[in-house]
Amino acid sequence: MELCPKCKQHYKGLQYPTCIECLPEDKRKAALESIQFGKEWHEMHKRLGID
């Protein structure tokens, strides 16, 4: 991870141009929903013992 070149406050993955906070509203919302979805699946797998 590296510091976001736009805001210089948050970190971003090397493959992305900016951090999530600096994305336009629609893209930020989609990214946060995707992260939440992944967390929910991970938690479900953990509860089922298949993680």
C-alpha positions in Angstrom: 0.0 0.0 0.0 1.1 3.6 -0.6 -0.1 7.0 0.5 -2.9 8.4 -1.8 -1.3 11.1 -4.1 -4.5 13.1 -4.1 -5.3 13.6 -0.4 -2.0 12.4 1.2 -4.0 11.1 4.2 -5.3 7.7 3.4 -3.6 4.6 1.9 -4.5 2.9 -1.4 -3.5 -0.3 -3.1 -0.6 -0.1 -5.6 -3.0 -0.9 -8.5 -5.4 1.9 -7.8 -4.9 5.6 -8.7 -6.5 7.0 -5.4 -7.8 5.9 -2.0 -11.5 5.0 -1.6 -12.2 8.4 0.1 -11.0 10.3 -3.0 -13.2 8.3 -5.5 -16.3 10.0 -7.0 -19.4 9.3 -4.8 -20.9 6.5 -7.0 -17.6 4.6 -7.3 -16.9 5.1 -3.6 -20.3 3.6 -2.7 -19.7 0.6 -5.0 -16.3 0.0 -3.5 -17.6 0.1 0.1 -20.5 -2.2 -0.8 -18.1 -4.7 -2.4 -15.8 -4.6 0.7 -18.8 -5.1 3.0 -20.0 -8.0 0.8 -16.6 -9.7 1.1 -16.6 -9.3 4.9 -20.1 -10.8 5.1 -19.0 -13.8 3.0 -15.9 -14.3 5.0 -17.8 -14.2 8.3 -20.3 -16.7 6.9 -17.5 -19.1 5.9 -15.9 -18.7 9.3 -19.2 -19.6 11.0 -19.6 -22.6 8.8 -16.1 -23.8 9.4 -15.0 -23.5 5.7 -12.6 -20.6 6.0 
